[in-house]
Amino acid sequence: MAPTIHNHCLPDDAERALLVGRAWLTGGGKGRAGPAVVAVRGDELVDLSDHVSTMADLLERDDAAFLIREAQGNKIGTLDEVLANSISDTPQAPYLLAPCDVQAIKACGVTFAVSLLERVIEEQAGGDLKRAAELRQEIQSLIGGDLSRIKPGSDEAMALKAELQARGGWSQYMEVGIGPDAEVFSKAQPLSAVGHGARVGLHPASEWNNPEPEIVLAVDAEGRVRGATLGNDVNLRDVEGRSALLLGKAKDNNASCSIGPFIRLFDEHFDIDDVRSAQVSLRIEGTDDDFVLEGKSDMREISRDPLDLVAQTYGAHHQYPDGFMLFLGTMFSPIQDRDGEGQGFTHHLGDHVTIATSKLGALSNVVDRSDRLPPWTFGIRALLAHLNQR
């Protein structure tokens, strides 16, 4: 079952927003079918292929605002037409892709107190969903107080660390949650993320999983944050809970990363302070059980400033010549019972997931299994071949 088109796909102030994305085009006499950078202008999408080859190129341009608003380009269709194509079970070009391409896709973990608590529960439960409710109460009692008020790396955080170690309650997740160093990991490979309307994938071995609604920063090759978008850092709680060394298996699978619908560039109407003050909402609608779950993440409750997370990712210690996309983390770890008392939340296939915030719009996807979805085949070599032919 395909999701319905949401009128709030665009930001509330879309008429003044600098919105850019990527779409799969038929070719139209300019070479074989493939991806193109597109700009949102009113209710139409405009192809910017004559000006930039990749999204990474556009994010390096000082005249990016001019390109989005005024550069000449072919109109590929209305926004409604492209959205309708994008949410089809068999999408027809032109349809939306993830708005990033050759950039690295990085993600930050346990940047909110709530997600820190849930990661510790996963670890203590060894990935067993049935033990989560009991452990949640025990761990909250052990930790005590409000972790969200503690600044990571501070004297207060280090004192709490020492106390928890003495009581046998320390965890590797506590280390990255309140210690000086953030958790930054590779979420997905360049060109592997899916976009608005696409199906997102769960590894078939997982029986305890959830979406992770997040804001994603678009950072250029010099470490400058150029804009932001939305992302679903699909999470396998049972896999990571068995061992943090299984993070790669828990996070990076076919179609397990969704980004979009568009990148909003920073300008006088939207900047990093808007990211800091954003509320990110999540709505999950089951198609087989009429289940509905809603929640919100308030970015004001993040434990590390977004620019600090960028600085821990990029610097003299590590460069990204093609730029990178950075998931900022989530405070949303759903625990609402779905399949029985004390069993908490896990996805059903067919779940419709919508992640939204007022200044970035809404990202919608439907949940499926990674091994049932179309395989990822369009990589760097395919992109180079496409660009050479175009």
C-alpha positions as CSV (number, residue, x, y, z in Angstrom):
1,M,0.0,0.0,0.0
2,A,1.5,3.3,-1.1
3,P,1.3,6.3,1.2
4,T,-0.8,9.3,0.4
5,I,0.7,12.6,-0.8
6,H,1.1,15.0,2.1
7,N,0.5,18.6,1.4
8,H,3.0,19.5,4.1
9,C,5.9,17.9,2.2
10,L,7.4,21.4,1.8
11,P,8.3,23.8,4.7
12,D,5.6,26.1,6.0
13,D,7.4,29.1,4.5
14,A,8.3,27.3,1.2
15,E,7.8,30.4,-0.8
16,R,11.0,31.9,0.6
17,A,13.0,28.7,1.2
18,L,16.0,27.7,-0.9
19,L,15.1,24.1,-1.6
20,V,17.2,21.7,-3.7
21,G,17.1,18.0,-4.3
22,R,17.7,15.2,-6.7
23,A,15.4,13.4,-9.1
24,W,15.7,10.4,-11.4
25,L,15.0,11.6,-15.0
26,T,14.3,9.8,-18.2
27,G,17.2,11.4,-20.1
28,G,15.2,13.5,-22.5
29,G,17.6,13.4,-25.4
30,K,20.6,14.4,-23.1
31,G,22.0,10.9,-22.5
32,R,20.7,7.9,-20.7
33,A,18.3,8.0,-17.7
34,G,19.8,9.0,-14.4
35,P,20.0,11.4,-11.5
36,A,20.0,15.2,-11.7
37,V,20.1,18.0,-9.2
38,V,16.8,19.9,-9.2
39,A,15.5,23.1,-7.6
40,V,12.1,23.8,-6.2
41,R,10.5,26.9,-7.8
42,G,7.0,27.4,-6.6
43,D,5.0,24.3,-7.6
44,E,7.6,23.1,-10.2
45,L,10.9,21.3,-10.2
46,V,13.7,22.6,-12.5
47,D,16.7,20.6,-13.7
48,L,20.0,22.2,-12.9
49,S,22.1,19.7,-14.8
50,D,23.5,22.4,-17.1
51,H,25.1,24.1,-14.1
52,V,26.1,21.4,-11.6
53,S,26.8,17.7,-11.9
54,T,26.3,16.7,-8.3
55,M,24.7,18.0,-5.1
56,A,28.2,18.1,-3.6
57,D,29.2,20.6,-6.4
58,L,26.2,22.8,-5.7
59,L,26.9,23.0,-2.0
60,E,30.4,24.3,-2.8
61,R,29.0,27.1,-4.9
62,D,28.9,30.7,-3.6
63,D,26.1,31.4,-6.1
64,A,24.0,28.4,-5.0
65,A,21.1,30.7,-4.1
66,F,21.1,32.2,-7.6
67,L,21.2,28.7,-9.2
68,I,18.2,27.6,-7.2
69,R,16.1,30.7,-7.8
70,E,17.1,31.9,-11.3
71,A,19.4,29.7,-13.3
72,Q,17.9,28.5,-16.6
73,G,16.9,24.8,-16.7
74,N,14.3,22.5,-18.0
75,K,11.1,22.1,-16.0
76,I,10.8,18.4,-15.2
77,G,7.2,18.6,-13.9
78,T,5.1,19.9,-11.1
79,L,5.9,19.0,-7.6
80,D,2.6,17.1,-7.2
81,E,3.4,15.1,-10.3
82,V,6.9,14.2,-9.1
83,L,5.6,13.4,-5.6
84,A,3.0,11.1,-7.1
85,N,5.6,9.3,-9.1
86,S,7.9,9.0,-6.0
87,I,5.4,7.2,-3.8
88,S,4.3,4.6,-6.3
89,D,5.1,1.0,-5.7
90,T,6.8,1.1,-9.1
91,P,8.1,4.7,-9.4
92,Q,8.1,6.2,-12.8
93,A,10.6,9.0,-13.8
94,P,10.8,11.7,-12.8
95,Y,10.8,10.8,-9.2
96,L,12.6,12.0,-6.1
97,L,15.9,10.6,-4.8
98,A,17.7,11.3,-1.6
99,P,19.0,14.9,-2.0
100,C,22.6,13.9,-1.4
101,D,24.9,12.0,-3.8
102,V,28.7,11.5,-3.4
103,Q,28.8,12.9,0.2
104,A,29.7,10.6,3.0
105,I,26.7,9.8,5.2
106,K,27.6,10.0,8.9
107,A,25.5,9.8,12.0
108,C,25.7,10.8,15.7
109,G,24.4,8.5,18.4
110,V,23.1,9.0,21.9
111,T,22.9,12.8,21.7
112,F,19.7,12.9,23.8
113,A,19.2,11.6,27.3
114,V,16.2,9.5,26.3
115,S,18.1,7.7,23.5
116,L,21.0,7.2,25.9
117,L,18.8,5.4,28.4
118,E,17.3,3.2,25.6
119,R,20.7,2.3,24.3
120,V,21.8,1.2,27.8
121,I,18.5,-0.9,28.0
122,E,19.3,-2.5,24.7
123,E,22.7,-3.4,25.9
124,Q,21.6,-4.8,29.2
125,A,18.7,-6.7,27.6
126,G,21.1,-8.3,25.1
127,G,18.7,-7.5,22.3
128,D,15.8,-9.2,24.0
129,L,12.6,-7.1,23.7
130,K,10.8,-8.9,26.5
131,R,13.3,-7.7,29.1
132,A,13.2,-4.0,28.2
133,A,10.3,-2.9,30.4
134,E,11.8,-4.4,33.6
135,L,15.3,-3.1,32.8
136,R,14.0,0.4,32.1
137,Q,12.8,0.8,35.6
138,E,16.0,-0.7,37.1
139,I,18.3,1.5,35.1
140,Q,16.3,4.7,35.7
141,S,16.6,3.9,39.5
142,L,20.3,3.3,39.2
143,I,21.1,6.5,37.2
144,G,18.8,8.8,39.1
145,G,18.2,12.4,38.3
146,D,17.8,14.0,34.9
147,L,20.6,13.2,32.5
148,S,19.5,15.9,30.0
149,R,20.8,18.6,32.4
150,I,24.4,17.2,32.4
151,K,26.8,18.6,29.9
152,P,28.9,15.9,28.3
153,G,32.6,16.0,29.4
154,S,31.9,18.3,32.3
155,D,33.1,17.8,35.9
156,E,29.6,16.8,36.8
157,A,29.5,14.2,34.0
158,M,32.8,12.8,35.1
159,A,31.7,12.6,38.7
160,L,28.6,10.7,37.6
161,K,30.8,8.4,35.6
162,A,32.9,7.6,38.6
163,E,29.8,6.9,40.7
164,L,28.3,4.6,38.2
165,Q,31.5,2.7,37.7
166,A,31.7,2.2,41.5
167,R,28.1,0.8,41.4
168,G,28.7,-1.4,38.4
169,G,26.4,0.6,36.3
170,W,28.7,2.1,33.7
171,S,28.1,1.4,30.0
172,Q,29.9,2.1,26.7
173,Y,26.8,4.1,25.8
174,M,27.3,6.3,28.9
175,E,30.8,6.9,27.6
176,V,29.6,8.6,24.4
177,G,26.5,10.0,26.0
178,I,28.1,12.0,28.8
179,G,31.8,11.7,28.1
180,P,33.8,14.2,26.1
181,D,33.7,12.3,22.8
182,A,30.6,12.0,20.7
183,E,29.6,8.8,18.9
184,V,30.0,9.5,15.1
185,F,29.6,6.5,12.8
186,S,29.1,5.8,9.1
187,K,25.4,5.3,8.5
188,A,25.4,4.5,4.8
189,Q,27.5,4.6,1.7
190,P,27.4,7.5,-0.8
191,L,24.5,7.2,-3.2
192,S,22.9,4.4,-1.2
193,A,20.3,6.5,0.7
194,V,16.7,6.5,-0.5
195,G,14.4,9.5,-0.7
196,H,10.9,10.7,-0.1
197,G,8.2,8.1,-1.0
198,A,10.6,5.2,-1.2
199,R,10.4,2.1,0.9
200,V,12.9,1.8,3.7
201,G,14.4,-1.6,4.6
202,L,14.7,-3.7,7.8
203,H,17.2,-6.5,7.9
204,P,15.1,-9.8,7.8
205,A,16.8,-11.1,11.0
206,S,15.5,-8.2,13.1
207,E,12.5,-8.6,15.4
208,W,12.9,-5.4,17.5
209,N,13.4,-2.2,15.5
210,N,12.2,1.4,15.0
211,P,12.5,4.6,13.0
212,E,14.8,7.3,14.2
213,P,13.6,10.8,13.1
214,E,16.5,13.2,12.8
215,I,17.6,16.5,11.3
216,V,20.5,16.0,8.9
217,L,23.1,18.7,8.2
218,A,24.6,19.2,4.7
219,V,28.2,20.0,5.2
220,D,30.6,21.0,2.4
221,A,34.2,20.0,1.9
222,E,35.5,22.8,4.1
223,G,33.4,21.8,7.0
224,R,30.8,24.6,6.6
225,V,27.2,23.7,7.3
226,R,25.3,24.8,4.1
227,G,21.9,23.6,4.9
228,A,19.7,20.9,6.5
229,T,17.1,18.2,5.7
230,L,15.3,15.3,7.4
231,G,16.4,11.7,7.8
232,N,15.3,8.3,9.1
233,D,18.2,6.5,10.7
234,V,16.4,3.1,10.7
235,N,17.5,1.2,13.8
236,L,17.6,-2.5,14.6
237,R,17.5,-2.5,18.4
238,D,17.9,-6.2,18.9
239,V,21.0,-6.4,16.6
240,E,22.8,-3.5,18.2
241,G,21.7,-4.6,21.6
242,R,23.5,-7.9,21.2
243,S,26.8,-6.1,20.7
244,A,27.8,-2.5,19.9
245,L,30.3,-4.2,17.5
246,L,27.2,-5.1,15.4
247,L,26.5,-1.4,14.7
248,G,27.4,-1.8,11.0
249,K,24.8,-4.6,10.6
250,A,22.3,-2.7,12.7
251,K,22.6,0.5,10.7
252,D,23.8,-0.1,7.1
253,N,21.5,-2.3,5.0
254,N,19.7,-2.0,1.7
255,A,17.4,1.0,1.8
256,S,18.0,1.4,5.6
257,C,18.8,5.2,5.3
258,S,16.2,7.7,4.1
259,I,17.0,11.4,3.6
260,G,14.8,14.2,2.2
261,P,12.7,15.4,0.7
262,F,14.9,18.4,-0.1
263,I,17.9,20.2,1.4
264,R,17.1,23.7,2.6
265,L,20.1,26.0,2.2
266,F,21.0,28.4,4.9
267,D,20.1,32.1,4.2
268,E,18.6,35.1,6.0
269,H,15.4,33.1,6.6
270,F,16.9,29.8,7.8
271,D,20.1,29.1,9.7
272,I,21.7,26.9,12.4
273,D,19.6,28.5,15.1
274,D,16.5,27.2,13.4
275,V,18.0,23.7,13.6
276,R,18.8,24.2,17.3
277,S,15.2,25.2,18.1
278,A,13.3,22.8,15.8
279,Q,10.7,20.3,16.9
280,V,10.9,17.1,14.9
281,S,7.6,15.1,14.8
282,L,7.1,11.4,14.0
283,R,3.9,9.6,13.0
284,I,3.8,5.8,12.4
285,E,0.6,4.4,10.8
286,G,0.2,0.6,10.7
287,T,-1.5,-0.8,7.6
288,D,-2.3,-4.2,9.1
289,D,-3.4,-3.3,12.6
290,D,-4.6,0.3,12.5
291,F,-1.8,1.2,15.0
292,V,-0.9,4.9,15.3
293,L,2.1,6.3,17.2
294,E,3.1,9.9,17.4
295,G,6.0,11.6,19.1
296,K,8.2,14.6,19.0
297,S,11.9,15.3,19.4
298,D,12.8,18.8,20.7
299,M,16.3,19.8,19.4
300,R,16.6,22.1,22.4
301,E,17.1,19.0,24.5
302,I,20.1,17.8,22.5
303,S,23.2,17.2,24.8
304,R,25.8,18.5,22.3
305,D,25.4,21.5,20.0
306,P,25.1,20.6,16.3
307,L,28.2,22.6,15.4
308,D,30.1,20.7,18.1
309,L,29.0,17.4,16.4
310,V,30.3,18.8,13.1
311,A,33.6,19.7,14.7
312,Q,33.9,16.2,16.1
313,T,33.3,14.8,12.6
314,Y,35.5,17.2,10.5
315,G,38.8,18.8,11.2
316,A,42.5,18.3,11.1
317,H,41.9,14.7,12.2
318,H,39.5,13.9,9.3
319,Q,38.5,15.6,6.0
320,Y,35.7,14.9,3.6
321,P,36.6,16.2,0.1
322,D,33.1,15.6,-1.2
323,G,31.4,16.9,1.9
324,F,29.2,14.9,4.2
325,M,25.7,14.6,5.5
326,L,25.4,14.4,9.3
327,F,22.5,12.9,11.2
328,L,22.3,14.7,14.6
329,G,20.6,12.0,16.6
330,T,17.1,11.5,18.0
331,M,15.4,11.5,21.4
332,F,12.7,9.3,20.0
333,S,12.9,5.7,21.1
334,P,9.3,4.3,21.0
335,I,8.2,2.1,23.9
336,Q,4.5,2.1,23.4
337,D,3.2,-1.5,23.5
338,R,2.0,-2.7,20.1
339,D,1.8,-6.5,20.0
340,G,1.2,-7.2,23.6
341,E,1.7,-5.9,27.1
342,G,5.3,-5.2,28.0
343,Q,6.5,-5.9,24.4
344,G,7.0,-2.3,23.5
345,F,7.2,-1.1,19.9
346,T,8.6,-2.7,16.8
347,H,7.8,-2.1,13.1
348,H,5.3,-4.1,11.1
349,L,5.9,-4.3,7.4
350,G,3.8,-1.7,5.6
351,D,4.1,0.9,8.3
352,H,3.9,4.4,7.0
353,V,6.5,6.7,8.6
354,T,6.3,10.4,8.4
355,I,9.0,12.7,9.8
356,A,8.3,16.4,9.8
357,T,9.3,19.8,11.1
358,S,8.0,23.2,10.1
359,K,11.0,24.7,8.3
360,L,12.1,21.5,6.5
361,G,8.8,19.9,5.5
362,A,8.0,16.2,5.7
363,L,9.8,13.0,4.8
364,S,7.5,9.9,4.2
365,N,8.4,6.3,3.7
366,V,6.9,2.8,3.9
367,V,8.6,0.0,5.8
368,D,9.6,-3.2,4.1
369,R,12.4,-5.8,4.3
370,S,15.8,-5.0,2.9
371,D,16.1,-8.3,1.1
372,R,12.7,-7.7,-0.7
373,L,13.5,-4.2,-1.9
374,P,15.3,-3.4,-5.2
375,P,19.0,-3.9,-4.8
376,W,21.3,-0.9,-4.7
377,T,23.1,-0.9,-8.1
378,F,23.7,2.8,-8.9
379,G,27.1,3.5,-7.3
380,I,30.0,5.8,-8.0
381,R,31.1,4.1,-11.3
382,A,27.5,4.3,-12.6
383,L,27.3,8.0,-11.7
384,L,30.6,8.7,-13.5
385,A,29.4,6.8,-16.6
386,H,26.1,8.7,-16.5
387,L,27.8,12.1,-16.2
388,N,30.3,11.3,-19.0
389,Q,27.4,10.3,-21.4
390,R,25.3,13.3,-20.4
